[in-house]
Amino acid sequence: MPSSLPLQLVGTIVHGNPARSVATILVRNKNEQIPVKVEGDLDGMAVITKIERAKVIFRNNATRALEYIEMKDDSKISFGAPVAKQNGEVMQKSETEFELKRDDVNKLTQNLPALLQDARAVPRMGPNGTIECFSLADIREGSIYTKLGLKRGDCIKSVNGEKIDSPGKAMDMYNALRSGSSQIQIGIDRGGRDENMNYSIQ
């Protein structure tokens, strides 16, 4: 049943192994976003039982009933049209060097659910079973990913030197863009070659 708890699903990263899937949920009465995994505690209100692409199912601690929250259709599309029409937010100085204005970054990243719909990040597993990087698939043309020079098949390995080896850390690129930092570096594997994408935010 739909939940009446003060929760809003912001986005999900669904892994082939359900235990590694992660969801970001807004606790509305605290205005706080928290990442959660299956069997994880949801701010004392519930325990997560399943994470899907646009839906999270959990057991309400008070009623013991199974409830769910999901991303609304309007939240998925509200950000899409403006981004496709906008031009000039990003100045590309070279293949791996970019300049952006802080106001434009804030505008392009203001709707996380839509950003998660604009590309699909698939974990690439190493021989020892750990995540090597997150490969970008199905990137929407005109999205922030293409504006940042990222291409389908690019595998994101690090953000500002921090290795991206878990679904939770896959959110680091978004957090870095929103953090107010003036310099951001995203390490990628592009066709078997390591490259650093450098962004100067003014």
N, C-alpha and C positions, 0 to 999 in steps of 0.2 A: 504494500500500500504506500502511496505517497506520504512522505514525512512532513510533519508540521513543526519539526525542530527548526531553530533559527540558523539553518545551514544553506549554503549555496554552492553548487558544484562549479568550480572555476575551470578545471581541465583535468585530463587524465593522460597517462602514458601507459599503454597496455603492453605487457611483455608476454612472450610465449609461455614463460613460467609464471603463473598467476601470482606466486609469492613475491615476484619482483615488480609487479605492476604498482604504480603510485598514482594517487589522486591529490589534487590541491583543492581544498575546501575552505570557503569563507565562513567563519563564525560571525554571523551578522551582528549579534549583540555586543561583540567585542571588536568588530571591524578588523579581524585578524585572519590571515590566510595561513593554513597549516597543511603540510604534506602528510599523507597517511598511506599505509600499506594494508594488505589483507591481514586480518586479525589484529590490526592496530587500534588503539584507543582513540576515539574521536572526542577530545576535550571532555572526557568523562560522561558524555551523553550517550555514546553508542560504541559498538565494536564492528569494524568493517568485515563483511563476509565475502564481497565480490566487487571487483572493479571492472567496468566495461568501458567502451570507447566514449560514451556520453552519459554514463549512468553509474552510480555507486549504490550498492545494497549493503545495509547494515542492520544489526539488531539493537533496538532501542533499549538502553539499560533500565529505563523506568518501567516500560510496558512489556519487555521481552519479545515484542513483535518485530517481525522483519519489515523494514521500511526502505524506501529508496529516495534519492534525489537525482535529478538529471538536468543536463544543460537544455535550456529552452531554445527552440528553433530561432527565435529572434536574436538571441545572444550570439548564435553562430554566424548570422549573416549581417548583423548591424555594422560590423567593421569592414566587411569585404569590399563593398562598392566604393567607398571613399579612397581606399588604398589603391585600387586599380586605376583610379582617375588621377591620382596625384603624381606629379613628376618633380624632379629637382630636389627632393629631400636629401639625397645622397650624392656627393661629388666623388667620383672615382678618379683617383690620381694615377693609379697603376692597377695592374692585375690584382694586387693584394693590399693596396693602400686606399683608404676611404676617409672622407670628412663628412660629418653630419652636424647639424645644429641641435642643441639640447631640446628645444621646443618641438622639433620634428621627431626626435626619438620618442619623446613622451607621447606624441600624437600617434605614432606608428605602433606603439606597444601598449596602448591604453586598454585594449580588450584582449585579455589572455585567452579566453575560450576561442575567439576567432583565430588567433595566432596558431593555436593547436590544430585548428581545422585546415590551415593554409599549407601544412606540410605534415608528413608522417615520418616519425623518427623510429627506425628499427635498430635494435641493439645488434651489434656484430660480435659474436662470441669468439674468443681465442681458444687455442688448443687445450688450455687448462680449465675451460669452462667459465672464465671470467669475461666481463664485457670489455672489449678493446676500444669501442667507439660507438657512436650512434649515427647510422647512415640515413641521410635525408632522401625520402621518396615522395613522389606525387606532389611536388612543389607547385603551388598555384602561381601562374604568371602574374607579375605585378605585385606580389606579396612582399613583405619586408625581407624575406629570405633572398629573393632575386635581387632586391635593391641593395642588399649587403654583399652581393657578388657570390652568393652560395649557389651551388648547382646540384641537380639531382645526382645522387651517387656519392656526393661529398660525405665523408664520415667524420663527425665532430669528435675530436680526441681530448681537447682541453679548452679551458677558458681562463685567460690570465695566468697560465701556467698550472692551473689546477686540473688534474686528470678527471675526465668525465667517464666514470666506470660504474655508475649505478643510475637507475631511473631518477632518483632524487637529485643527483648531481646534474642530470640532463636539464634541469631548470636553471642551472647557473648562468647560461647564456642570457636568458630573459632577465634574471636578477641583476646581472652585470650591466645590461643596457639601462635598467631602471634605477641603478644605484647612485647615479650622479658622477660616476668616474669619467674622467676626461680622455682616458686611453684604455682601449679594450683590445685584447688579442685573442683570436679564436684559432686554435690549432686544428687542422684538418688533414685527413688522408684523401688525396684527390688522385684517383687512378693509380694507387700504389706509391704516390710521392707525397711526402710530408710538406705542408705549406702552412704559413702563418698569415692569417687575415688580420690586418691592423686597422683599427678605427679610431679616429680622432674626433672627439665630441666637444663642440665649442658652445 
